[in-house]
């Protein structure tokens, strides 16, 4: 049974509002006869629909305020409730998200990502971890900017600029986070020895960051096409499909990375399992680092962080595969769990296991970007001990990172 509200209204004000609404409706009807572009026609038709419901709303407000019979008032109250529900649905339809983002949820995430941004920046500067710190500076900063955009959209989901801010920022951020993780794998190759990896240490960063950049470019092209089509009320399938291709490429490159990562982990595990003195088979220069307490679980931390980002990317592929009005993209709970939560977990794990904590503040772990050819290796005398570290310290800043 419909409950009858007990509020009172100004009937003269309702009459004035209804007259104004009628004039706007008449103007929109006349304008509909002159427009030629599709998006203008669709926009006017939606506006007329909204004006019609608004007229019903005001009319029944007046009936409710002036009627004396309870049945008439109950009927008017029912129409008012239906119109109110329509207004909310209409707001969601106008929203560039297809729904209205949660204000509280996105505000909380903006605060959390802001804290992560400050922590990662401070730790990066303190430990002079330039590569990892820079990646997380941009990654956490973009996450923060993205959730600020979603928070603004919660108040006005029709605005395009906050939507573009969040879609661009939250799309780019994982690539930077993974860039830092890729480089940690390069360092682990140096710590354990290149013989336990199928790739050169720096190759992980170079190959997979390039893959991320390619995927971002593909997503940007597709996103631009989809946004342009949606703004003109045209079919956005082509742009959406290109975006899905970019995300699928990102998932494929991460799958390849996980293969190399697990392969190296297995190689190291076999040494620990079969050798009486495992350290004899690893790089002797970094024996002290391998004995540090946090280092022993560092590979687990990298694995978990990577898998969390991996889940996020798979979710985004599934989300956009349904289109911009699909179930996954219009139900924010999926986004909050499978994107927001996954990225929060990935980042917080790597902040707990920040390289400065794991390796020590004064440790130096050079990562060579390129190997000498076999011939040059045979002809080049190999320095040992402190001389090797000195020579490595003279390399380009792009081939090493201080922790």
Backbone torsions as a table, in degrees:
resi	resn	phi	psi	omega
1	UNK	NA	134.9	-177.8
2	UNK	-75.4	127.6	178.2
3	UNK	-78.6	141.4	-177.2
4	UNK	-95.9	121.0	-179.6
5	UNK	-66.1	156.8	-175.0
6	UNK	-109.3	8.4	-177.1
7	UNK	-75.9	163.7	175.6
8	UNK	-117.6	153.4	-178.4
9	UNK	-132.4	162.5	177.5
10	UNK	-88.1	107.8	-175.7
11	UNK	-65.4	-35.2	177.7
12	UNK	-62.9	-38.7	178.0
13	UNK	-66.2	-37.9	178.3
14	UNK	-63.6	-42.5	179.1
15	UNK	-61.6	-42.8	179.7
16	UNK	-64.4	-44.0	179.2
17	UNK	-63.2	-40.6	-178.4
18	UNK	-65.2	-39.0	178.8
19	UNK	-64.8	-42.2	178.3
20	UNK	-63.1	-43.1	-179.5
21	UNK	-62.4	-39.0	179.6
22	UNK	-64.2	-39.4	178.3
23	UNK	-65.6	-41.6	179.0
24	UNK	-63.9	-39.8	179.6
25	UNK	-63.4	-41.9	179.6
26	UNK	-64.6	-40.4	179.5
27	UNK	-65.7	-41.9	179.8
28	UNK	-65.8	-36.8	178.6
29	UNK	-64.6	-42.4	177.4
30	UNK	-64.7	-40.5	-179.2
31	UNK	-64.3	-31.0	-178.5
32	UNK	-63.2	-27.0	-178.9
33	UNK	-77.0	-14.7	-174.0
34	UNK	-109.0	-17.8	-176.2
35	UNK	-75.3	153.7	-178.9
36	UNK	-124.5	-25.0	-177.9
37	UNK	-82.7	144.1	-174.4
38	UNK	-62.0	-44.6	-175.8
39	UNK	-66.0	-30.0	177.5
40	UNK	-70.0	-40.4	179.1
41	UNK	-63.1	-48.0	-179.4
42	UNK	-61.9	-42.8	-179.3
43	UNK	-61.7	-43.0	179.6
44	UNK	-67.5	-39.0	178.9
45	UNK	-63.2	-40.1	177.9
46	UNK	-67.5	-36.5	178.8
47	UNK	-66.2	-41.2	178.6
48	UNK	-64.4	-38.9	177.7
49	UNK	-61.7	-43.5	179.8
50	UNK	-65.5	-41.4	179.7
51	UNK	-64.4	-37.1	179.3
52	UNK	-63.6	-45.9	178.7
53	UNK	-66.0	-38.2	178.0
54	UNK	-61.7	-38.8	177.0
55	UNK	-62.8	-43.0	176.8
56	UNK	-61.1	-39.9	-179.8
57	UNK	-61.2	-49.8	-178.6
58	UNK	-65.7	-39.7	179.6
59	UNK	-60.9	-44.7	-179.3
60	UNK	-75.2	-25.9	170.6
61	UNK	-61.1	-42.8	-179.9
62	UNK	-66.2	-44.5	178.8
63	UNK	-59.5	-45.8	-178.7
64	UNK	-62.1	-37.7	-176.9
65	UNK	-73.5	-25.3	-174.1
66	UNK	-108.8	-19.4	-176.9
67	UNK	-71.2	152.7	178.5
68	UNK	-111.0	-24.6	-179.6
69	UNK	-80.8	136.3	-177.0
70	UNK	-65.2	-34.4	-178.8
71	UNK	-66.1	-39.3	178.7
72	UNK	-67.2	-42.4	178.8
73	UNK	-64.8	-38.5	178.9
74	UNK	-65.0	-41.2	178.6
75	UNK	-64.5	-41.8	178.7
76	UNK	-64.8	-41.0	179.5
77	UNK	-63.2	-36.4	178.4
78	UNK	-64.6	-43.0	178.4
79	UNK	-64.6	-39.4	178.3
80	UNK	-60.9	-42.8	-179.9
81	UNK	-64.4	-41.4	179.3
82	UNK	-65.9	-40.2	178.9
83	UNK	-65.5	-38.9	178.4
84	UNK	-62.2	-42.4	177.6
85	UNK	-63.8	-38.1	178.6
86	UNK	-63.2	-40.6	-179.9
87	UNK	-59.3	-39.5	179.2
88	UNK	-67.3	-42.6	177.6
89	UNK	-64.0	-39.0	179.2
90	UNK	-63.9	-39.6	178.0
91	UNK	-62.2	-41.7	178.6
92	UNK	-65.9	-37.9	179.2
93	UNK	-66.0	-37.2	178.7
94	UNK	-71.9	-27.9	-177.4
95	UNK	-59.5	137.5	177.5
96	UNK	-69.7	-12.5	178.2
97	UNK	-89.7	-18.3	-172.2
98	UNK	83.5	3.4	176.8
99	UNK	-165.5	177.8	177.9
100	UNK	-105.6	117.0	-179.0
101	UNK	-59.5	151.6	178.5
102	UNK	-71.2	126.5	178.8
103	UNK	-70.3	-50.2	-177.4
104	UNK	-63.7	-45.0	-178.7
105	UNK	-63.0	-45.4	-178.3
106	UNK	-74.2	-31.3	174.7
107	UNK	-64.4	-43.4	178.3
108	UNK	-61.9	-41.9	179.6
109	UNK	-67.1	-36.8	176.8
110	UNK	-61.6	-41.1	179.3
111	UNK	-65.9	-45.3	-179.7
112	UNK	-61.7	-46.7	-179.4
113	UNK	-67.4	-31.6	175.4
114	UNK	-64.4	-40.3	177.1
115	UNK	-64.7	-43.9	178.0
116	UNK	-60.3	-39.0	-179.9
117	UNK	-62.7	-46.6	-179.9
118	UNK	-64.4	-44.2	-178.8
119	UNK	-64.1	-47.2	-177.7
120	UNK	-64.8	-38.0	178.5
121	UNK	-66.7	-46.5	-179.7
122	UNK	-63.0	-44.9	-179.8
123	UNK	-66.6	-39.1	179.3
124	UNK	-61.8	-41.6	178.8
125	UNK	-70.7	-42.1	-177.2
126	UNK	-65.3	-44.0	-177.7
127	UNK	-90.8	0.1	179.9
128	UNK	54.5	39.5	179.1
129	UNK	-94.4	81.4	-166.7
130	UNK	-67.8	-47.6	-175.4
131	UNK	-66.1	-56.5	-178.9
132	UNK	-61.4	-43.9	-178.9
133	UNK	-62.6	-40.2	179.0
134	UNK	-65.6	-43.7	178.5
135	UNK	-59.2	-45.1	-178.7
136	UNK	-75.7	-26.4	174.1
137	UNK	-59.6	-49.4	-179.6
138	UNK	-73.9	-41.2	-178.5
139	UNK	-61.7	-51.3	179.6
140	UNK	-68.2	-36.5	178.1
141	UNK	-62.7	-41.0	178.6
142	UNK	-69.1	-38.7	176.0
143	UNK	-60.5	-44.7	178.7
144	UNK	-60.2	-47.8	-179.7
145	UNK	-62.0	-38.7	-179.9
146	UNK	-62.2	-43.8	-177.9
147	UNK	-77.1	-24.4	170.4
148	UNK	-63.9	-42.6	177.7
149	UNK	-61.0	-43.2	179.6
150	UNK	-67.5	-34.4	177.6
151	UNK	-64.9	-42.5	176.6
152	UNK	-63.0	-40.4	-179.7
153	UNK	-64.7	-27.6	179.5
154	UNK	-61.7	-29.5	178.4
155	UNK	-84.3	-30.4	179.7
156	UNK	-150.2	85.1	-174.7
157	UNK	-71.0	-1.8	179.1
158	UNK	-83.2	-23.8	-177.4
159	UNK	-62.9	133.7	-176.9
160	UNK	-84.3	-39.3	-174.5
161	UNK	-59.7	-47.6	177.2
162	UNK	-62.1	-34.0	177.6
163	UNK	-64.3	-46.0	178.3
164	UNK	-63.9	-38.2	177.4
165	UNK	-57.3	-49.9	-175.6
166	UNK	-72.3	-37.7	-177.8
167	UNK	-68.6	-38.0	178.7
168	UNK	-72.3	-47.6	-176.2
169	UNK	-64.0	-47.0	-176.2
170	UNK	-75.5	-16.9	174.2
171	UNK	-80.1	-39.2	-177.4
172	UNK	-77.5	-33.9	-170.9
173	UNK	-53.8	-48.4	-177.9
174	UNK	-59.4	-30.0	179.1
175	UNK	-64.0	-39.1	178.4
176	UNK	-71.2	-39.7	177.7
177	UNK	-61.0	-44.7	179.1
178	UNK	-68.3	-29.7	176.8
179	UNK	-59.6	-41.5	176.5
180	UNK	-65.4	-40.5	-180.0
181	UNK	-67.8	-40.5	177.7
182	UNK	-56.5	-40.9	-177.7
183	UNK	-70.9	-29.5	175.5
184	UNK	-64.0	-36.2	176.4
185	UNK	-65.4	-36.6	177.0
186	UNK	-61.8	-40.5	178.5
187	UNK	-66.7	-39.4	179.0
188	UNK	-63.8	-33.5	175.2
189	UNK	-60.1	-41.3	179.4
190	UNK	-70.1	-38.7	-177.0
191	UNK	-67.3	-42.6	-178.9
192	UNK	-88.5	-26.3	-177.1
193	UNK	116.4	138.1	-175.6
194	UNK	-65.0	-19.9	-179.4
195	UNK	-64.6	-14.4	-178.7
196	UNK	-96.7	4.3	-178.9
197	UNK	-125.6	146.5	178.7
198	UNK	-78.1	-18.6	-178.8
199	UNK	-118.4	160.1	171.7
200	UNK	-66.7	150.2	-176.1
201	UNK	-50.9	-52.8	-174.8
202	UNK	-72.4	-16.3	-179.3
203	UNK	-62.3	-32.7	179.0
204	UNK	-59.6	-47.8	-179.9
205	UNK	-65.1	-46.5	-175.4
206	UNK	-65.4	-49.9	-175.1
207	UNK	-65.3	-49.2	-170.8
208	UNK	-81.5	-27.1	173.0
209	UNK	-68.6	-38.5	175.5
210	UNK	-61.3	-41.1	177.5
211	UNK	-61.1	-41.0	178.3
212	UNK	-64.1	-41.2	179.7
213	UNK	-63.6	-42.9	178.4
214	UNK	-60.8	-44.2	-179.6
215	UNK	-64.1	-38.0	178.5
216	UNK	-64.7	-42.1	179.0
217	UNK	-61.8	-44.9	179.6
218	UNK	-61.6	-44.5	-179.9
219	UNK	-64.4	-38.0	-179.7
220	UNK	-65.4	-42.9	178.5
221	UNK	-62.4	-48.4	179.7
222	UNK	-63.4	-41.2	179.8
223	UNK	-63.4	-40.5	178.2
224	UNK	-62.9	-43.1	179.2
225	UNK	-65.1	-42.6	-179.1
226	UNK	-66.4	-42.0	-179.4
227	UNK	-64.6	-42.0	179.5
228	UNK	-63.3	-42.3	180.0
229	UNK	-66.4	-42.3	-178.9
230	UNK	-64.8	-38.8	-179.6
231	UNK	-63.6	-27.6	-179.9
232	UNK	-101.0	12.9	-179.3
233	UNK	54.4	40.6	177.4
234	UNK	-111.2	170.9	-178.1
235	UNK	-66.5	123.5	-177.4
236	UNK	-101.7	13.4	-174.0
237	UNK	-61.9	-40.3	-177.3
238	UNK	-61.0	-50.2	178.5
239	UNK	-62.1	-39.7	179.3
240	UNK	-63.7	-42.0	179.8
241	UNK	-63.5	-37.7	177.9
242	UNK	-66.0	-40.9	176.8
243	UNK	-61.0	-43.4	178.7
244	UNK	-62.2	-38.2	177.7
245	UNK	-62.1	-41.5	177.6
246	UNK	-63.0	-43.0	178.2
247	UNK	-66.7	-39.2	178.5
248	UNK	-64.3	-37.3	176.8
249	UNK	-63.7	-39.2	177.8
250	UNK	-63.9	-42.2	178.0
251	UNK	-63.8	-41.4	179.9
252	UNK	-63.4	-42.3	180.0
253	UNK	-67.3	-36.6	177.1
254	UNK	-68.7	-34.5	176.1
255	UNK	-62.2	-42.1	177.7
256	UNK	-64.4	-41.6	177.5
257	UNK	-60.0	-44.0	179.9
258	UNK	-62.7	-34.0	177.1
259	UNK	-62.1	-49.4	179.6
260	UNK	-64.9	-37.4	-179.3
261	UNK	-64.9	-48.6	-179.7
262	UNK	-67.9	-31.8	176.6
263	UNK	-63.2	-43.1	178.8
264	UNK	-67.8	-40.8	178.4
265	UNK	-60.6	-40.1	-180.0
266	UNK	-67.5	-39.0	178.0
267	UNK	-61.8	-42.3	178.7
268	UNK	-68.4	-40.1	178.9
269	UNK	-60.0	-41.0	-180.0
270	UNK	-62.2	-36.8	178.7
271	UNK	-63.9	-47.6	179.8
272	UNK	-63.1	-31.3	-176.3
273	UNK	-81.4	-33.3	-172.3
274	UNK	-105.6	-20.1	-174.9
275	UNK	-97.4	140.1	176.6
276	UNK	-73.5	-32.0	178.3
277	UNK	-126.9	79.1	-174.8
278	UNK	-56.5	-37.4	-176.8
279	UNK	-62.1	-22.2	178.5
280	UNK	-67.9	-20.5	-177.9
281	UNK	-100.2	0.5	178.6
282	UNK	-109.5	173.7	-179.7
283	UNK	-64.4	115.6	-173.5
284	UNK	-66.5	-25.4	-176.6
285	UNK	-65.0	-24.0	-174.4
286	UNK	-113.2	26.4	-179.9
287	UNK	-61.2	-40.3	-179.1
288	UNK	-63.5	-37.7	179.0
289	UNK	-65.7	-40.4	-179.2
290	UNK	-66.1	-19.9	179.6
291	UNK	-87.2	-8.7	-179.0
292	UNK	-68.0	138.7	-175.2
293	UNK	-54.9	-46.6	-176.5
294	UNK	-70.1	-25.6	-178.2
295	UNK	-65.2	-31.8	-176.0
296	UNK	-61.8	-31.2	179.2
297	UNK	-106.6	5.8	-179.4
298	UNK	-60.8	-42.7	177.3
299	UNK	-59.6	-34.8	177.3
300	UNK	-64.8	-41.3	179.4
301	UNK	-62.1	-43.7	178.9
302	UNK	-63.0	-41.9	180.0
303	UNK	-60.8	-48.4	-178.5
304	UNK	-63.6	-45.4	179.9
305	UNK	-59.6	-44.8	-180.0
306	UNK	-63.1	-42.4	-179.0
307	UNK	-66.1	-35.7	177.7
308	UNK	-64.6	-43.9	177.1
309	UNK	-65.1	-36.5	179.5
310	UNK	-61.5	-45.3	177.9
311	UNK	-60.9	-42.3	178.9
312	UNK	-59.0	-44.0	-177.8
313	UNK	-67.5	-39.4	177.3
314	UNK	-62.9	-41.1	177.9
315	UNK	-60.2	-43.4	-178.0
316	UNK	-64.9	-33.7	176.1
317	UNK	-63.7	-48.3	-180.0
318	UNK	-63.4	-39.1	-178.3
319	UNK	-61.0	-53.0	-176.3
320	UNK	-75.9	-19.3	176.6
321	UNK	-62.8	-26.0	177.8
322	UNK	-83.6	-9.6	-177.9
323	UNK	92.5	178.2	-174.6
324	UNK	-76.5	-10.0	178.2
325	UNK	-117.1	16.7	-178.5
326	UNK	-71.4	170.7	-177.0
327	UNK	-64.1	-43.3	-176.0
328	UNK	-66.6	-38.2	-174.6
329	UNK	-81.2	-23.3	-178.9
330	UNK	-98.1	-4.2	173.9
331	UNK	-108.7	101.7	-169.9
332	UNK	-64.3	-22.1	-177.9
333	UNK	-59.5	-35.4	178.0
334	UNK	-65.8	-42.6	178.6
335	UNK	-62.6	-44.5	-176.5
336	UNK	-64.5	-33.8	-178.7
337	UNK	-85.9	-49.6	-170.1
338	UNK	-89.3	-10.5	174.6
339	UNK	-116.5	-63.6	-175.2
340	UNK	-59.7	-51.9	-177.6
341	UNK	-64.2	-41.4	-178.9
342	UNK	-61.7	-42.7	-179.7
343	UNK	-70.7	-36.5	176.8
344	UNK	-61.2	-45.4	-179.5
345	UNK	-65.0	-43.0	180.0
346	UNK	-60.4	-43.2	-177.5
347	UNK	-72.0	-44.7	-176.0
348	UNK	-65.3	-34.8	177.5
349	UNK	-62.6	-44.4	-178.5
350	UNK	-73.5	-22.1	173.8
351	UNK	-75.5	-38.8	175.1
352	UNK	-63.3	-42.3	178.4
353	UNK	-99.0	44.8	178.9
354	UNK	-59.7	137.1	-175.9
355	UNK	-50.0	-34.2	178.3
356	UNK	-63.0	-36.6	177.0
357	UNK	-70.5	-40.1	-173.5
358	UNK	-74.8	-46.9	-174.4
359	UNK	-92.0	-23.5	-174.4
360	UNK	99.8	147.5	-173.4
361	UNK	-65.4	-37.5	-172.6
362	UNK	-97.7	10.7	-179.4
363	UNK	-82.5	145.6	177.6
364	UNK	-122.9	123.5	-178.8
365	UNK	-125.1	88.6	-179.7
366	UNK	-63.9	141.5	176.6
367	UNK	-123.9	112.1	-178.7
368	UNK	-76.1	134.7	179.4
369	UNK	-81.8	-33.0	-178.5
370	UNK	-138.3	146.0	175.4
371	UNK	-92.5	151.4	171.1
372	UNK	-72.6	153.9	176.9
373	UNK	-65.9	164.5	-179.1
374	UNK	-58.6	-39.8	-178.7
375	UNK	-64.4	-45.0	-179.2
376	UNK	-67.4	-32.8	177.5
377	UNK	-62.3	-38.9	-178.9
378	UNK	-71.0	-31.9	-176.5
379	UNK	-88.0	-21.4	-175.0
380	UNK	-90.5	122.7	177.6
381	UNK	-64.7	139.0	-177.9
382	UNK	-97.0	116.3	177.8
383	UNK	-70.9	160.6	179.1
384	UNK	-128.6	166.4	173.9
385	UNK	56.9	-131.2	-175.0
386	UNK	-66.2	-29.4	-178.5
387	UNK	-64.4	-37.5	178.4
388	UNK	-61.8	-42.9	179.5
389	UNK	-65.3	-37.4	179.4
390	UNK	-64.2	-45.1	-179.9
391	UNK	-63.4	-40.8	-179.5
392	UNK	-64.7	-34.5	-179.4
393	UNK	-68.4	-16.1	179.5
394	UNK	-89.8	-2.7	179.4
395	UNK	-71.6	169.8	178.0
396	UNK	-60.4	148.9	-178.8
397	UNK	-63.6	-21.2	-179.7
398	UNK	-78.5	-12.5	-178.3
399	UNK	-101.0	6.0	178.1
400	UNK	-152.3	168.4	-180.0
401	UNK	-146.7	134.7	178.0
402	UNK	-90.1	140.4	-179.0
403	UNK	-111.9	NA	NA
